[in-house]
Amino acid sequence: MQEKVLQIINQIRINNQLEKIGIINEKDDLRNDIGLNSFDLAELTVRIEDEFDVDIFEDGIVSTVGEILKKLNIQ
C-alpha cells in the first residue's frame, strides 16, 4: 500500500511538472518535502479515498506521509 501512496503522490507531482520521487519517508512533510500545495492536497485526498476508501482528512489535517500511512493503518 505504501507503494500505491507513492504512485499517487508522484502522479500529482508529474501533473505539476515536478520530478518523480523514489521513496517516501514517514517524516516527509507533504508541503515542504514533497512539494504539494493546497490544491494538490485536495487531489491527494480524493485519490487516496478512491483507492483505499479512507478519507485521510476526516479527523483533521494531515501534514506528513506518516500521518497518511497511520490513517491507512499501513505503517
mmCIF file of the N, C-alpha and C atoms, coordinates in Angstrom:
data_MODEL
# 
_entry.id   MODEL 
# 
loop_
_atom_site.group_PDB 
_atom_site.id 
_atom_site.type_symbol 
_atom_site.label_atom_id 
_atom_site.label_alt_id 
_atom_site.label_comp_id 
_atom_site.label_asym_id 
_atom_site.label_entity_id 
_atom_site.label_seq_id 
_atom_site.pdbx_PDB_ins_code 
_atom_site.Cartn_x 
_atom_site.Cartn_y 
_atom_site.Cartn_z 
_atom_site.occupancy 
_atom_site.B_iso_or_equiv 
_atom_site.pdbx_formal_charge 
_atom_site.auth_seq_id 
_atom_site.auth_comp_id 
_atom_site.auth_asym_id 
_atom_site.auth_atom_id 
_atom_site.pdbx_PDB_model_num 
ATOM 1   N N  . MET A 1 1  ? 0.811   -1.201 0.000   1.00 0.00 ? 1  MET A N  1 
ATOM 2   C CA . MET A 1 1  ? 0.000   0.000  0.000   1.00 0.00 ? 1  MET A CA 1 
ATOM 3   C C  . MET A 1 1  ? 0.852   1.263  0.000   1.00 0.00 ? 1  MET A C  1 
ATOM 4   N N  . GLN A 1 2  ? 1.995   1.218  0.693   1.00 0.00 ? 2  GLN A N  1 
ATOM 5   C CA . GLN A 1 2  ? 2.871   2.387  0.721   1.00 0.00 ? 2  GLN A CA 1 
ATOM 6   C C  . GLN A 1 2  ? 3.339   2.735  -0.696  1.00 0.00 ? 2  GLN A C  1 
ATOM 7   N N  . GLU A 1 3  ? 3.581   1.716  -1.499  1.00 0.00 ? 3  GLU A N  1 
ATOM 8   C CA . GLU A 1 3  ? 3.985   1.938  -2.887  1.00 0.00 ? 3  GLU A CA 1 
ATOM 9   C C  . GLU A 1 3  ? 2.867   2.637  -3.665  1.00 0.00 ? 3  GLU A C  1 
ATOM 10  N N  . LYS A 1 4  ? 1.621   2.291  -3.388  1.00 0.00 ? 4  LYS A N  1 
ATOM 11  C CA . LYS A 1 4  ? 0.490   2.936  -4.066  1.00 0.00 ? 4  LYS A CA 1 
ATOM 12  C C  . LYS A 1 4  ? 0.391   4.404  -3.660  1.00 0.00 ? 4  LYS A C  1 
ATOM 13  N N  . VAL A 1 5  ? 0.635   4.709  -2.389  1.00 0.00 ? 5  VAL A N  1 
ATOM 14  C CA . VAL A 1 5  ? 0.633   6.096  -1.931  1.00 0.00 ? 5  VAL A CA 1 
ATOM 15  C C  . VAL A 1 5  ? 1.718   6.872  -2.670  1.00 0.00 ? 5  VAL A C  1 
ATOM 16  N N  . LEU A 1 6  ? 2.892   6.266  -2.826  1.00 0.00 ? 6  LEU A N  1 
ATOM 17  C CA . LEU A 1 6  ? 3.983   6.900  -3.575  1.00 0.00 ? 6  LEU A CA 1 
ATOM 18  C C  . LEU A 1 6  ? 3.561   7.152  -5.021  1.00 0.00 ? 6  LEU A C  1 
ATOM 19  N N  . GLN A 1 7  ? 2.893   6.197  -5.642  1.00 0.00 ? 7  GLN A N  1 
ATOM 20  C CA . GLN A 1 7  ? 2.423   6.365  -7.019  1.00 0.00 ? 7  GLN A CA 1 
ATOM 21  C C  . GLN A 1 7  ? 1.438   7.532  -7.128  1.00 0.00 ? 7  GLN A C  1 
ATOM 22  N N  . ILE A 1 8  ? 0.542   7.636  -6.171  1.00 0.00 ? 8  ILE A N  1 
ATOM 23  C CA . ILE A 1 8  ? -0.439  8.730  -6.169  1.00 0.00 ? 8  ILE A CA 1 
ATOM 24  C C  . ILE A 1 8  ? 0.276   10.071 -6.025  1.00 0.00 ? 8  ILE A C  1 
ATOM 25  N N  . ILE A 1 9  ? 1.218   10.153 -5.090  1.00 0.00 ? 9  ILE A N  1 
ATOM 26  C CA . ILE A 1 9  ? 1.988   11.389 -4.892  1.00 0.00 ? 9  ILE A CA 1 
ATOM 27  C C  . ILE A 1 9  ? 2.749   11.741 -6.163  1.00 0.00 ? 9  ILE A C  1 
ATOM 28  N N  . ASN A 1 10 ? 3.374   10.758 -6.785  1.00 0.00 ? 10 ASN A N  1 
ATOM 29  C CA . ASN A 1 10 ? 4.140   11.029 -7.998  1.00 0.00 ? 10 ASN A CA 1 
ATOM 30  C C  . ASN A 1 10 ? 3.253   11.472 -9.153  1.00 0.00 ? 10 ASN A C  1 
ATOM 31  N N  . GLN A 1 11 ? 2.049   10.945 -9.260  1.00 0.00 ? 11 GLN A N  1 
ATOM 32  C CA . GLN A 1 11 ? 1.146   11.388 -10.322 1.00 0.00 ? 11 GLN A CA 1 
ATOM 33  C C  . GLN A 1 11 ? 0.792   12.858 -10.142 1.00 0.00 ? 11 GLN A C  1 
ATOM 34  N N  . ILE A 1 12 ? 0.560   13.256 -8.907  1.00 0.00 ? 12 ILE A N  1 
ATOM 35  C CA . ILE A 1 12 ? 0.265   14.663 -8.628  1.00 0.00 ? 12 ILE A CA 1 
ATOM 36  C C  . ILE A 1 12 ? 1.485   15.526 -8.950  1.00 0.00 ? 12 ILE A C  1 
ATOM 37  N N  . ARG A 1 13 ? 2.676   15.054 -8.577  1.00 0.00 ? 13 ARG A N  1 
ATOM 38  C CA . ARG A 1 13 ? 3.906   15.806 -8.874  1.00 0.00 ? 13 ARG A CA 1 
ATOM 39  C C  . ARG A 1 13 ? 4.108   15.941 -10.378 1.00 0.00 ? 13 ARG A C  1 
ATOM 40  N N  . ILE A 1 14 ? 3.867   14.873 -11.125 1.00 0.00 ? 14 ILE A N  1 
ATOM 41  C CA . ILE A 1 14 ? 4.023   14.909 -12.586 1.00 0.00 ? 14 ILE A CA 1 
ATOM 42  C C  . ILE A 1 14 ? 3.038   15.925 -13.187 1.00 0.00 ? 14 ILE A C  1 
ATOM 43  N N  . ASN A 1 15 ? 1.812   15.947 -12.681 1.00 0.00 ? 15 ASN A N  1 
ATOM 44  C CA . ASN A 1 15 ? 0.821   16.911 -13.165 1.00 0.00 ? 15 ASN A CA 1 
ATOM 45  C C  . ASN A 1 15 ? 1.279   18.354 -12.949 1.00 0.00 ? 15 ASN A C  1 
ATOM 46  N N  . ASN A 1 16 ? 2.166   18.551 -11.967 1.00 0.00 ? 16 ASN A N  1 
ATOM 47  C CA . ASN A 1 16 ? 2.693   19.883 -11.653 1.00 0.00 ? 16 ASN A CA 1 
ATOM 48  C C  . ASN A 1 16 ? 4.078   20.107 -12.264 1.00 0.00 ? 16 ASN A C  1 
ATOM 49  N N  . GLN A 1 17 ? 4.453   19.261 -13.226 1.00 0.00 ? 17 GLN A N  1 
ATOM 50  C CA . GLN A 1 17 ? 5.761   19.332 -13.881 1.00 0.00 ? 17 GLN A CA 1 
ATOM 51  C C  . GLN A 1 17 ? 6.922   19.209 -12.890 1.00 0.00 ? 17 GLN A C  1 
ATOM 52  N N  . LEU A 1 18 ? 6.729   18.419 -11.848 1.00 0.00 ? 18 LEU A N  1 
ATOM 53  C CA . LEU A 1 18 ? 7.790   18.116 -10.891 1.00 0.00 ? 18 LEU A CA 1 
ATOM 54  C C  . LEU A 1 18 ? 8.286   16.703 -11.153 1.00 0.00 ? 18 LEU A C  1 
ATOM 55  N N  . GLU A 1 19 ? 9.531   16.451 -10.796 1.00 0.00 ? 19 GLU A N  1 
ATOM 56  C CA . GLU A 1 19 ? 10.094  15.115 -10.987 1.00 0.00 ? 19 GLU A CA 1 
ATOM 57  C C  . GLU A 1 19 ? 9.479   14.128 -10.004 1.00 0.00 ? 19 GLU A C  1 
ATOM 58  N N  . LYS A 1 20 ? 9.455   12.866 -10.421 1.00 0.00 ? 20 LYS A N  1 
ATOM 59  C CA . LYS A 1 20 ? 9.032   11.796 -9.516  1.00 0.00 ? 20 LYS A CA 1 
ATOM 60  C C  . LYS A 1 20 ? 10.023  11.699 -8.364  1.00 0.00 ? 20 LYS A C  1 
ATOM 61  N N  . ILE A 1 21 ? 9.515   11.225 -7.237  1.00 0.00 ? 21 ILE A N  1 
ATOM 62  C CA . ILE A 1 21 ? 10.407  10.928 -6.121  1.00 0.00 ? 21 ILE A CA 1 
ATOM 63  C C  . ILE A 1 21 ? 10.494  9.413  -5.994  1.00 0.00 ? 21 ILE A C  1 
ATOM 64  N N  . GLY A 1 22 ? 11.650  8.929  -5.545  1.00 0.00 ? 22 GLY A N  1 
ATOM 65  C CA . GLY A 1 22 ? 11.882  7.497  -5.494  1.00 0.00 ? 22 GLY A CA 1 
ATOM 66  C C  . GLY A 1 22 ? 11.328  6.815  -4.263  1.00 0.00 ? 22 GLY A C  1 
ATOM 67  N N  . ILE A 1 23 ? 11.377  7.513  -3.146  1.00 0.00 ? 23 ILE A N  1 
ATOM 68  C CA . ILE A 1 23 ? 10.896  6.931  -1.889  1.00 0.00 ? 23 ILE A CA 1 
ATOM 69  C C  . ILE A 1 23 ? 10.186  8.005  -1.075  1.00 0.00 ? 23 ILE A C  1 
ATOM 70  N N  . ILE A 1 24 ? 9.322   7.547  -0.198  1.00 0.00 ? 24 ILE A N  1 
ATOM 71  C CA . ILE A 1 24 ? 8.704   8.441  0.773   1.00 0.00 ? 24 ILE A CA 1 
ATOM 72  C C  . ILE A 1 24 ? 9.059   7.932  2.156   1.00 0.00 ? 24 ILE A C  1 
ATOM 73  N N  . ASN A 1 25 ? 9.254   8.867  3.061   1.00 0.00 ? 25 ASN A N  1 
ATOM 74  C CA . ASN A 1 25 ? 9.552   8.549  4.455   1.00 0.00 ? 25 ASN A CA 1 
ATOM 75  C C  . ASN A 1 25 ? 8.427   9.066  5.320   1.00 0.00 ? 25 ASN A C  1 
ATOM 76  N N  . GLU A 1 26 ? 8.218   8.421  6.447   1.00 0.00 ? 26 GLU A N  1 
ATOM 77  C CA . GLU A 1 26 ? 7.126   8.801  7.341   1.00 0.00 ? 26 GLU A CA 1 
ATOM 78  C C  . GLU A 1 26 ? 7.223   10.256 7.767   1.00 0.00 ? 26 GLU A C  1 
ATOM 79  N N  . LYS A 1 27 ? 8.421   10.784 7.899   1.00 0.00 ? 27 LYS A N  1 
ATOM 80  C CA . LYS A 1 27 ? 8.610   12.154 8.381   1.00 0.00 ? 27 LYS A CA 1 
ATOM 81  C C  . LYS A 1 27 ? 8.509   13.193 7.279   1.00 0.00 ? 27 LYS A C  1 
ATOM 82  N N  . ASP A 1 28 ? 8.377   12.777 6.021   1.00 0.00 ? 28 ASP A N  1 
ATOM 83  C CA . ASP A 1 28 ? 8.276   13.728 4.913   1.00 0.00 ? 28 ASP A CA 1 
ATOM 84  C C  . ASP A 1 28 ? 7.040   14.605 5.074   1.00 0.00 ? 28 ASP A C  1 
ATOM 85  N N  . ASP A 1 29 ? 7.254   15.912 5.050   1.00 0.00 ? 29 ASP A N  1 
ATOM 86  C CA . ASP A 1 29 ? 6.167   16.879 5.105   1.00 0.00 ? 29 ASP A CA 1 
ATOM 87  C C  . ASP A 1 29 ? 5.564   17.006 3.702   1.00 0.00 ? 29 ASP A C  1 
ATOM 88  N N  . LEU A 1 30 ? 4.251   16.933 3.614   1.00 0.00 ? 30 LEU A N  1 
ATOM 89  C CA . LEU A 1 30 ? 3.581   16.942 2.312   1.00 0.00 ? 30 LEU A CA 1 
ATOM 90  C C  . LEU A 1 30 ? 3.815   18.244 1.556   1.00 0.00 ? 30 LEU A C  1 
ATOM 91  N N  . ARG A 1 31 ? 3.917   19.345 2.258   1.00 0.00 ? 31 ARG A N  1 
ATOM 92  C CA . ARG A 1 31 ? 4.143   20.633 1.608   1.00 0.00 ? 31 ARG A CA 1 
ATOM 93  C C  . ARG A 1 31 ? 5.635   20.898 1.396   1.00 0.00 ? 31 ARG A C  1 
ATOM 94  N N  . ASN A 1 32 ? 6.397   20.862 2.462   1.00 0.00 ? 32 ASN A N  1 
ATOM 95  C CA . ASN A 1 32 ? 7.791   21.288 2.401   1.00 0.00 ? 32 ASN A CA 1 
ATOM 96  C C  . ASN A 1 32 ? 8.722   20.271 1.757   1.00 0.00 ? 32 ASN A C  1 
ATOM 97  N N  . ASP A 1 33 ? 8.524   18.990 2.017   1.00 0.00 ? 33 ASP A N  1 
ATOM 98  C CA . ASP A 1 33 ? 9.414   17.958 1.475   1.00 0.00 ? 33 ASP A CA 1 
ATOM 99  C C  . ASP A 1 33 ? 8.909   17.388 0.145   1.00 0.00 ? 33 ASP A C  1 
ATOM 100 N N  . ILE A 1 34 ? 7.601   17.189 0.039   1.00 0.00 ? 34 ILE A N  1 
ATOM 101 C CA . ILE A 1 34 ? 7.014   16.573 -1.150  1.00 0.00 ? 34 ILE A CA 1 
ATOM 102 C C  . ILE A 1 34 ? 6.653   17.634 -2.197  1.00 0.00 ? 34 ILE A C  1 
ATOM 103 N N  . GLY A 1 35 ? 6.391   18.866 -1.757  1.00 0.00 ? 35 GLY A N  1 
ATOM 104 C CA . GLY A 1 35 ? 6.123   19.956 -2.687  1.00 0.00 ? 35 GLY A CA 1 
ATOM 105 C C  . GLY A 1 35 ? 4.676   20.118 -3.100  1.00 0.00 ? 35 GLY A C  1 
ATOM 106 N N  . LEU A 1 36 ? 3.743   19.669 -2.255  1.00 0.00 ? 36 LEU A N  1 
ATOM 107 C CA . LEU A 1 36 ? 2.328   19.780 -2.587  1.00 0.00 ? 36 LEU A CA 1 
ATOM 108 C C  . LEU A 1 36 ? 1.747   21.088 -2.055  1.00 0.00 ? 36 LEU A C  1 
ATOM 109 N N  . ASN A 1 37 ? 0.814   21.664 -2.805  1.00 0.00 ? 37 ASN A N  1 
ATOM 110 C CA . ASN A 1 37 ? 0.113   22.858 -2.334  1.00 0.00 ? 37 ASN A CA 1 
ATOM 111 C C  . ASN A 1 37 ? -1.297  22.461 -1.889  1.00 0.00 ? 37 ASN A C  1 
ATOM 112 N N  . SER A 1 38 ? -2.106  23.438 -1.532  1.00 0.00 ? 38 SER A N  1 
ATOM 113 C CA . SER A 1 38 ? -3.458  23.145 -1.018  1.00 0.00 ? 38 SER A CA 1 
ATOM 114 C C  . SER A 1 38 ? -4.309  22.395 -2.038  1.00 0.00 ? 38 SER A C  1 
ATOM 115 N N  . PHE A 1 39 ? -4.234  22.803 -3.299  1.00 0.00 ? 39 PHE A N  1 
ATOM 116 C CA . PHE A 1 39 ? -4.982  22.116 -4.354  1.00 0.00 ? 39 PHE A CA 1 
ATOM 117 C C  . PHE A 1 39 ? -4.511  20.670 -4.492  1.00 0.00 ? 39 PHE A C  1 
ATOM 118 N N  . ASP A 1 40 ? -3.184  20.464 -4.423  1.00 0.00 ? 40 ASP A N  1 
ATOM 119 C CA . ASP A 1 40 ? -2.617  19.121 -4.519  1.00 0.00 ? 40 ASP A CA 1 
ATOM 120 C C  . ASP A 1 40 ? -3.082  18.243 -3.358  1.00 0.00 ? 40 ASP A C  1 
ATOM 121 N N  . LEU A 1 41 ? -3.179  18.829 -2.170  1.00 0.00 ? 41 LEU A N  1 
ATOM 122 C CA . LEU A 1 41 ? -3.630  18.064 -1.006  1.00 0.00 ? 41 LEU A CA 1 
ATOM 123 C C  . LEU A 1 41 ? -5.087  17.630 -1.174  1.00 0.00 ? 41 LEU A C  1 
ATOM 124 N N  . ALA A 1 42 ? -5.893  18.495 -1.776  1.00 0.00 ? 42 ALA A N  1 
ATOM 125 C CA . ALA A 1 42 ? -7.283  18.117 -2.062  1.00 0.00 ? 42 ALA A CA 1 
ATOM 126 C C  . ALA A 1 42 ? -7.314  16.955 -3.050  1.00 0.00 ? 42 ALA A C  1 
ATOM 127 N N  . GLU A 1 43 ? -6.478  17.035 -4.085  1.00 0.00 ? 43 GLU A N  1 
ATOM 128 C CA . GLU A 1 43 ? -6.407  15.956 -5.066  1.00 0.00 ? 43 GLU A CA 1 
ATOM 129 C C  . GLU A 1 43 ? -5.905  14.665 -4.415  1.00 0.00 ? 43 GLU A C  1 
ATOM 130 N N  . LEU A 1 44 ? -4.916  14.795 -3.552  1.00 0.00 ? 44 LEU A N  1 
ATOM 131 C CA . LEU A 1 44 ? -4.378  13.630 -2.836  1.00 0.00 ? 44 LEU A CA 1 
ATOM 132 C C  . LEU A 1 44 ? -5.476  12.958 -2.021  1.00 0.00 ? 44 LEU A C  1 
ATOM 133 N N  . THR A 1 45 ? -6.277  13.757 -1.348  1.00 0.00 ? 45 THR A N  1 
ATOM 134 C CA . THR A 1 45 ? -7.376  13.222 -0.540  1.00 0.00 ? 45 THR A CA 1 
ATOM 135 C C  . THR A 1 45 ? -8.348  12.421 -1.397  1.00 0.00 ? 45 THR A C  1 
ATOM 136 N N  . VAL A 1 46 ? -8.734  12.988 -2.533  1.00 0.00 ? 46 VAL A N  1 
ATOM 137 C CA . VAL A 1 46 ? -9.686  12.320 -3.425  1.00 0.00 ? 46 VAL A CA 1 
ATOM 138 C C  . VAL A 1 46 ? -9.084  11.022 -3.970  1.00 0.00 ? 46 VAL A C  1 
ATOM 139 N N  . ARG A 1 47 ? -7.850  11.081 -4.414  1.00 0.00 ? 47 ARG A N  1 
ATOM 140 C CA . ARG A 1 47 ? -7.212  9.890  -4.992  1.00 0.00 ? 47 ARG A CA 1 
ATOM 141 C C  . ARG A 1 47 ? -7.048  8.775  -3.951  1.00 0.00 ? 47 ARG A C  1 
ATOM 142 N N  . ILE A 1 48 ? -6.653  9.142  -2.741  1.00 0.00 ? 48 ILE A N  1 
ATOM 143 C CA . ILE A 1 48 ? -6.495  8.121  -1.696  1.00 0.00 ? 48 ILE A CA 1 
ATOM 144 C C  . ILE A 1 48 ? -7.849  7.555  -1.302  1.00 0.00 ? 48 ILE A C  1 
ATOM 145 N N  . GLU A 1 49 ? -8.846  8.412  -1.219  1.00 0.00 ? 49 GLU A N  1 
ATOM 146 C CA . GLU A 1 49 ? -10.187 7.910  -0.884  1.00 0.00 ? 49 GLU A CA 1 
ATOM 147 C C  . GLU A 1 49 ? -10.701 6.973  -1.971  1.00 0.00 ? 49 GLU A C  1 
ATOM 148 N N  . ASP A 1 50 ? -10.451 7.309  -3.233  1.00 0.00 ? 50 ASP A N  1 
ATOM 149 C CA . ASP A 1 50 ? -10.861 6.430  -4.326  1.00 0.00 ? 50 ASP A CA 1 
ATOM 150 C C  . ASP A 1 50 ? -10.143 5.086  -4.259  1.00 0.00 ? 50 ASP A C  1 
ATOM 151 N N  . GLU A 1 51 ? -8.865  5.114  -3.935  1.00 0.00 ? 51 GLU A N  1 
ATOM 152 C CA . GLU A 1 51 ? -8.049  3.897  -3.929  1.00 0.00 ? 51 GLU A CA 1 
ATOM 153 C C  . GLU A 1 51 ? -8.282  3.033  -2.689  1.00 0.00 ? 51 GLU A C  1 
ATOM 154 N N  . PHE A 1 52 ? -8.357  3.669  -1.513  1.00 0.00 ? 52 PHE A N  1 
ATOM 155 C CA . PHE A 1 52 ? -8.397  2.927  -0.250  1.00 0.00 ? 52 PHE A CA 1 
ATOM 156 C C  . PHE A 1 52 ? -9.719  3.042  0.494   1.00 0.00 ? 52 PHE A C  1 
ATOM 157 N N  . ASP A 1 53 ? -10.644 3.883  0.008   1.00 0.00 ? 53 ASP A N  1 
ATOM 158 C CA . ASP A 1 53 ? -11.926 4.120  0.663   1.00 0.00 ? 53 ASP A CA 1 
ATOM 159 C C  . ASP A 1 53 ? -11.743 4.656  2.083   1.00 0.00 ? 53 ASP A C  1 
ATOM 160 N N  . VAL A 1 54 ? -10.739 5.564  2.228   1.00 0.00 ? 54 VAL A N  1 
ATOM 161 C CA . VAL A 1 54 ? -10.454 6.197  3.511   1.00 0.00 ? 54 VAL A CA 1 
ATOM 162 C C  . VAL A 1 54 ? -10.293 7.693  3.272   1.00 0.00 ? 54 VAL A C  1 
ATOM 163 N N  . ASP A 1 55 ? -11.011 8.508  4.050   1.00 0.00 ? 55 ASP A N  1 
ATOM 164 C CA . ASP A 1 55 ? -10.858 9.957  3.985   1.00 0.00 ? 55 ASP A CA 1 
ATOM 165 C C  . ASP A 1 55 ? -9.768  10.344 4.975   1.00 0.00 ? 55 ASP A C  1 
ATOM 166 N N  . ILE A 1 56 ? -8.568  10.636 4.460   1.00 0.00 ? 56 ILE A N  1 
ATOM 167 C CA . ILE A 1 56 ? -7.427  10.909 5.345   1.00 0.00 ? 56 ILE A CA 1 
ATOM 168 C C  . ILE A 1 56 ? -7.571  12.222 6.102   1.00 0.00 ? 56 ILE A C  1 
ATOM 169 N N  . PHE A 1 57 ? -8.448  13.109 5.652   1.00 0.00 ? 57 PHE A N  1 
ATOM 170 C CA . PHE A 1 57 ? -8.649  14.386 6.331   1.00 0.00 ? 57 PHE A CA 1 
ATOM 171 C C  . PHE A 1 57 ? -9.939  14.410 7.159   1.00 0.00 ? 57 PHE A C  1 
ATOM 172 N N  . GLU A 1 58 ? -10.540 13.254 7.367   1.00 0.00 ? 58 GLU A N  1 
ATOM 173 C CA . GLU A 1 58 ? -11.811 13.177 8.099   1.00 0.00 ? 58 GLU A CA 1 
ATOM 174 C C  . GLU A 1 58 ? -11.691 13.742 9.516   1.00 0.00 ? 58 GLU A C  1 
ATOM 175 N N  . ASP A 1 59 ? -10.595 13.446 10.192  1.00 0.00 ? 59 ASP A N  1 
ATOM 176 C CA . ASP A 1 59 ? -10.421 13.873 11.587  1.00 0.00 ? 59 ASP A CA 1 
ATOM 177 C C  . ASP A 1 59 ? -9.521  15.090 11.715  1.00 0.00 ? 59 ASP A C  1 
ATOM 178 N N  . GLY A 1 60 ? -9.233  15.762 10.617  1.00 0.00 ? 60 GLY A N  1 
ATOM 179 C CA . GLY A 1 60 ? -8.369  16.929 10.660  1.00 0.00 ? 60 GLY A CA 1 
ATOM 180 C C  . GLY A 1 60 ? -7.275  16.832 9.609   1.00 0.00 ? 60 GLY A C  1 
ATOM 181 N N  . ILE A 1 61 ? -6.453  17.845 9.601   1.00 0.00 ? 61 ILE A N  1 
ATOM 182 C CA . ILE A 1 61 ? -5.411  17.952 8.587   1.00 0.00 ? 61 ILE A CA 1 
ATOM 183 C C  . ILE A 1 61 ? -4.270  16.980 8.872   1.00 0.00 ? 61 ILE A C  1 
ATOM 184 N N  . VAL A 1 62 ? -3.794  16.341 7.830   1.00 0.00 ? 62 VAL A N  1 
ATOM 185 C CA . VAL A 1 62 ? -2.571  15.553 7.918   1.00 0.00 ? 62 VAL A CA 1 
ATOM 186 C C  . VAL A 1 62 ? -1.481  16.329 7.190   1.00 0.00 ? 62 VAL A C  1 
ATOM 187 N N  . SER A 1 63 ? -0.264  16.279 7.724   1.00 0.00 ? 63 SER A N  1 
ATOM 188 C CA . SER A 1 63 ? 0.792   17.060 7.099   1.00 0.00 ? 63 SER A CA 1 
ATOM 189 C C  . SER A 1 63 ? 2.020   16.237 6.737   1.00 0.00 ? 63 SER A C  1 
ATOM 190 N N  . THR A 1 64 ? 2.057   14.970 7.149   1.00 0.00 ? 64 THR A N  1 
ATOM 191 C CA . THR A 1 64 ? 3.212   14.130 6.830   1.00 0.00 ? 64 THR A CA 1 
ATOM 192 C C  . THR A 1 64 ? 2.771   12.816 6.185   1.00 0.00 ? 64 THR A C  1 
ATOM 193 N N  . VAL A 1 65 ? 3.703   12.191 5.526   1.00 0.00 ? 65 VAL A N  1 
ATOM 194 C CA . VAL A 1 65 ? 3.452   10.875 4.937   1.00 0.00 ? 65 VAL A CA 1 
ATOM 195 C C  . VAL A 1 65 ? 3.080   9.885  6.037   1.00 0.00 ? 65 VAL A C  1 
ATOM 196 N N  . GLY A 1 66 ? 3.757   9.954  7.171   1.00 0.00 ? 66 GLY A N  1 
ATOM 197 C CA . GLY A 1 66 ? 3.473   9.052  8.288   1.00 0.00 ? 66 GLY A CA 1 
ATOM 198 C C  . GLY A 1 66 ? 2.036   9.152  8.769   1.00 0.00 ? 66 GLY A C  1 
ATOM 199 N N  . GLU A 1 67 ? 1.494   10.368 8.781   1.00 0.00 ? 67 GLU A N  1 
ATOM 200 C CA . GLU A 1 67 ? 0.100   10.547 9.196   1.00 0.00 ? 67 GLU A CA 1 
ATOM 201 C C  . GLU A 1 67 ? -0.859  9.901  8.202   1.00 0.00 ? 67 GLU A C  1 
ATOM 202 N N  . ILE A 1 68 ? -0.520  9.970  6.916   1.00 0.00 ? 68 ILE A N  1 
ATOM 203 C CA . ILE A 1 68 ? -1.339  9.285  5.905   1.00 0.00 ? 68 ILE A CA 1 
ATOM 204 C C  . ILE A 1 68 ? -1.290  7.787  6.140   1.00 0.00 ? 68 ILE A C  1 
ATOM 205 N N  . LEU A 1 69 ? -0.094  7.261  6.312   1.00 0.00 ? 69 LEU A N  1 
ATOM 206 C CA . LEU A 1 69 ? 0.063   5.809  6.500   1.00 0.00 ? 69 LEU A CA 1 
ATOM 207 C C  . LEU A 1 69 ? -0.665  5.350  7.768   1.00 0.00 ? 69 LEU A C  1 
ATOM 208 N N  . LYS A 1 70 ? -0.632  6.174  8.805   1.00 0.00 ? 70 LYS A N  1 
ATOM 209 C CA . LYS A 1 70 ? -1.332  5.829  10.046  1.00 0.00 ? 70 LYS A CA 1 
ATOM 210 C C  . LYS A 1 70 ? -2.832  5.747  9.791   1.00 0.00 ? 70 LYS A C  1 
ATOM 211 N N  . LYS A 1 71 ? -3.369  6.709  9.041   1.00 0.00 ? 71 LYS A N  1 
ATOM 212 C CA . LYS A 1 71 ? -4.804  6.696  8.708   1.00 0.00 ? 71 LYS A CA 1 
ATOM 213 C C  . LYS A 1 71 ? -5.165  5.452  7.900   1.00 0.00 ? 71 LYS A C  1 
ATOM 214 N N  . LEU A 1 72 ? -4.215  5.004  7.080   1.00 0.00 ? 72 LEU A N  1 
ATOM 215 C CA . LEU A 1 72 ? -4.448  3.816  6.257   1.00 0.00 ? 72 LEU A CA 1 
ATOM 216 C C  . LEU A 1 72 ? -4.058  2.535  6.974   1.00 0.00 ? 72 LEU A C  1 
ATOM 217 N N  . ASN A 1 73 ? -3.536  2.673  8.196   1.00 0.00 ? 73 ASN A N  1 
ATOM 218 C CA . ASN A 1 73 ? -3.097  1.536  9.017   1.00 0.00 ? 73 ASN A CA 1 
ATOM 219 C C  . ASN A 1 73 ? -2.041  0.680  8.312   1.00 0.00 ? 73 ASN A C  1 
ATOM 220 N N  . ILE A 1 74 ? -1.048  1.350  7.701   1.00 0.00 ? 74 ILE A N  1 
ATOM 221 C CA . ILE A 1 74 ? -0.010  0.600  6.995   1.00 0.00 ? 74 ILE A CA 1 
ATOM 222 C C  . ILE A 1 74 ? 1.386   1.070  7.371   1.00 0.00 ? 74 ILE A C  1 
ATOM 223 N N  . GLN A 1 75 ? 1.585   1.526  8.575   1.00 0.00 ? 75 GLN A N  1 
ATOM 224 C CA . GLN A 1 75 ? 2.929   1.956  8.983   1.00 0.00 ? 75 GLN A CA 1 
ATOM 225 C C  . GLN A 1 75 ? 3.862   0.784  9.030   1.00 0.00 ? 75 GLN A C  1 
# 
